[in-house]
């Protein structure tokens, strides 16, 4: 049985969240450190890396910049747009 549209959206959101968490961890940053670098609330970092919120393209670029992984932003933005 094919997955519903909302299930596919959540799956894509989960994939992005997994990659964002990985970028943060690879950069050796805590969620609070990332929040400070991006001038966000810690709760925003938590929502994005848990897949509870969908990041905007600006969010993805800021996250990648803070993690020193600017080259990942375009690929993550592409995944977000196909959701």
N, C-alpha and C positions, 0 to 999 in steps of 0.2 A: 504494500500500500504506500503510495507516494506521501512524503512528508508535507504537512500543511505549510502555507506561506509563512505563518508566524513561527513555526518550528524552524524553518530554514533561516529566518531572520535571527532568531535566538542562537542558532548554531554558528552563524557568521559572527555575531556579537561575541560569542564565547571564544571563537578562534582569535579575534582581535584582542580580547582581554588577556588570553593566554600569552600572546606575543608581547603585549605591553608589559605584563608582569615579568616576562623573561628579559626584556630590555632593561627594565629597572633593576632586576637582580644582577644581570651581567655587568651593569654599571656600578654595582656595589652600593646602591642607594636604598634607603628605607622609604616607605610611603611618605613619611613626614618630610624627609629631605627632598624628595621629588616635589612635594607640595610647595615647599619653600622656594625651590628653584624656579617653579612655574608661576608662583604667586597665586596658588589655588588653595582652597581649603583641603585639609586632609580627607574629608568625606568625599570630595570629588575624585581624588585619586583612587580611593577605595571603590567607589561606584564604577569607575571606568575599568579598573583591573579585575573586577569581579563580574563584569558583563551586565551589571544592573542598569547602566546608562550607555547610550551610544555616543562615542566621541565624534566631535566635528573634525573637519580637516585641520582647523587651527589647533584643536586639542592634540591631534596626532603629531603635528609638526612640533608643537611645544614639548610634548613628552619625549619625542625622539631627540630634539635638540638638547634637552636637559640630560639625556642619557648618553650623549655623544654618538648617537646612531642616526644622524640625519638621513643617511642613505636608505633607511627603512621606511621613511615617511610616505614616499610615493606608493610603495607596494601596499602598505596598510590602508592608505586612502582609497586605493582601487578596491580593496576588499569591502571597505565601508560603503562605497557607492553602489556596489552590486547587490546590497542587501535589500 
